[in-house]
Amino acid sequence: MNDDETEEAEDAGVRARLASISLDHSDLDAAIQALMLAPLPDMMVISRLKRKKLLLKDEIERLKDQLTPDIIA
């Protein structure tokens, strides 16, 4: 396996992880929205889910940066 194949395999793994995390992020958004519609929303749970959502967003951005090629100036 040469370097290009190794890099492509790593990129595929990053893309798969990115897709999975993006799905989790949107699922959390839907869960938060559903909880907000409750007559007495549990703000502690909502706060925890929002924090988790922010952590996922940070990881999404980190993974996107990994996929962006470095430009040598």
N, C-alpha and C positions, 0 to 999 in steps of 0.2 A: 504494500500500500504506500503510495507516494504522498508527498506533503499536500498536494491539491486534493486528493481523495480524503485525506484525514481532515482537512479544513472543511470540505463539503459535508462530511459526516458530522462534524462538530456543529456546523451551521444548521443542519437538519435537526439536530437535537435541540439547539437553542430555539429554532422555529416551533418545534413541537411543544416545548416548555412554554413558549410565549403564547401559543394558541390555548393551552390548558389554563394558564394563569388569566388570560383575557376572558375566558369563559367563566372562571371563578369570580372574576371582578364583576362581570355583568350579572351573575347569579346573586352576588351580595347586594348589588344595587336593587335588584328586584325584591329581595328579602327586606331590605331597609324600607322600600316604598310600601310593601305590604304591612310591615309593622307600624309605619306611620299612620296608616288608615284605621288602625284599631281604635276603639272608643277611648281606651286609656293606654296609650303606647308606653311600653317599658323603655324609658329613655336610657337606662343603663345598658341594656342589650343593644339598643340602636347605636349608642356611643361606641361600644366594643366592635360592632360590625363596621362602623365607619372607619375606625382605626385600622382594622384588618384590611378594609378596602384601600386605604391609603398606602399601607405596606405593600399590597399587591401592585398598586399603581407605580410605586417606586421600583419594584422588581421588573415590571413591564418596561419602564424607561431604561433600566440597566441592561436588559436583554436586547432592546432595540439598539442601544449604543454598541453592544457587542457585534451586532450584525452590520453596522455601518462601517464601511471600510475607512481605514486611516488614510488621510490625504497628506502626503509629504509635500510641504511647501518649499 
